[in-house]
């Protein structure tokens, strides 16, 4: 896990709540709905057990986030490299080139017509 946000709240009776929320870079809307993990206990209990308690849930969360981010990167790369998209770009270039040639022919024809009329 790259980054997390920690929010610490201390109540008047010396009970501490720590919320841990991983930072997510993925575009997937579902992953942004991951709720923070909140632990509430005395300061001594959290001091002794905090990392033991959060280790497994954070590892699972990190793995899921990493998999989704990697999937999105691979999907984007596949779209860029797909034959369909390459053909589409090539076809678009050909159509543009053809359109320019047609316009050039029209202009030449108009020029010839104009020359004939002036003769």
C-alpha positions as CSV (number, residue, x, y, z in Angstrom):
1,X,0.0,0.0,0.0
2,X,1.5,3.3,-1.0
3,X,-0.4,5.9,1.1
4,X,-3.0,5.9,3.8
5,X,-4.9,8.6,5.6
6,X,-5.0,8.3,9.4
7,X,-7.6,10.1,11.5
8,X,-7.1,9.9,15.3
9,X,-9.8,10.9,17.8
10,X,-9.3,10.9,21.5
11,X,-12.4,11.0,23.7
12,X,-12.6,12.5,27.2
13,X,-12.5,9.1,28.8
14,X,-9.1,8.4,27.1
15,X,-10.5,6.1,24.5
16,X,-8.7,6.4,21.2
17,X,-10.3,5.8,17.7
18,X,-8.0,5.4,14.7
19,X,-9.4,5.3,11.2
20,X,-7.2,4.1,8.4
21,X,-8.2,4.8,4.8
22,X,-6.0,3.8,1.8
23,X,-5.3,6.3,-1.0
24,X,-6.8,5.0,-4.2
25,X,-5.7,6.1,-7.7
26,X,-7.9,3.7,-9.7
27,X,-10.8,5.1,-11.8
28,X,-13.2,2.3,-10.8
29,X,-16.0,3.9,-8.9
30,X,-16.6,0.8,-6.8
31,X,-13.2,0.9,-5.2
32,X,-13.8,4.5,-4.1
33,X,-16.5,3.2,-1.8
34,X,-14.1,1.3,0.4
35,X,-14.8,2.4,3.9
36,X,-12.1,3.2,6.4
37,X,-11.0,0.7,9.0
38,X,-11.7,2.1,12.4
39,X,-10.2,0.7,15.6
40,X,-11.4,2.0,19.0
41,X,-9.6,1.1,22.3
42,X,-7.5,2.5,25.0
43,X,-4.2,4.1,24.0
44,X,-2.3,1.2,25.6
45,X,-4.3,-1.5,23.7
46,X,-3.8,0.3,20.4
47,X,-0.1,0.8,21.1
48,X,0.3,-2.9,21.7
49,X,-2.0,-4.4,19.0
50,X,-2.7,-1.7,16.3
51,X,-0.3,-3.0,13.6
52,X,-1.2,-6.7,14.3
53,X,-4.9,-5.9,13.9
54,X,-4.7,-3.8,10.7
55,X,-2.0,-5.9,8.9
56,X,-4.3,-8.5,7.3
57,X,-7.2,-6.2,6.3
58,X,-4.7,-3.6,4.9
59,X,-2.8,-6.3,2.9
60,X,-6.1,-7.5,1.4
61,X,-7.2,-4.0,0.6
62,X,-3.8,-3.1,-0.9
63,X,-3.9,-6.3,-3.1
64,X,-7.4,-5.4,-4.4
65,X,-6.4,-1.8,-5.2
66,X,-3.2,-2.9,-6.8
67,X,-5.0,-5.4,-9.0
68,X,-7.6,-2.9,-10.1
69,X,-5.0,-0.2,-10.9
70,X,-2.9,-2.8,-12.9
71,X,-6.0,-4.0,-14.7
72,X,-6.9,-0.4,-15.7
73,X,-3.3,0.2,-17.0
74,X,-3.4,-3.0,-19.0
75,X,-6.8,-2.1,-20.4
76,X,-5.7,1.3,-21.5
77,X,-2.6,-0.2,-23.1
78,X,-4.7,-2.8,-24.9
79,X,-7.1,-0.1,-26.2
80,X,-4.1,1.8,-27.6
81,X,-2.7,-1.3,-29.2
82,X,-5.9,-2.9,-30.5
83,X,-6.0,-3.6,-34.2
84,X,-9.5,-2.0,-34.3
85,X,-8.3,1.3,-33.0
86,X,-5.2,1.2,-35.2
87,X,-7.4,0.5,-38.2
88,X,-9.8,3.2,-37.1
89,X,-7.0,5.8,-36.9
90,X,-5.6,4.6,-40.3
91,X,-9.0,4.8,-41.9
92,X,-9.6,8.3,-40.5
93,X,-6.2,9.4,-42.0
94,X,-7.1,7.9,-45.3
95,X,-10.6,9.6,-45.3
96,X,-9.0,12.9,-44.5
97,X,-6.5,12.5,-47.3
98,X,-9.2,11.4,-49.7
99,X,-11.3,14.5,-48.7
100,X,-8.3,16.7,-49.4
101,X,-7.8,15.1,-52.8
102,X,-11.5,15.5,-53.6
103,X,-11.4,19.2,-52.6
104,X,-8.3,19.7,-54.7
105,X,-10.0,18.2,-57.8
106,X,-13.0,20.4,-57.2
107,X,-10.8,23.5,-57.0
108,X,-9.0,22.5,-60.2
109,X,-12.3,21.9,-62.0
110,X,-13.5,25.3,-60.9
111,X,-10.3,26.9,-62.1
112,X,-10.6,25.3,-65.5
113,X,-14.2,26.4,-65.8
114,X,-13.2,29.9,-64.8
115,X,-10.4,29.9,-67.4
116,X,-12.8,28.7,-70.1
117,X,-15.3,31.4,-69.3
118,X,-12.7,34.1,-69.4
119,X,-11.5,33.0,-72.9
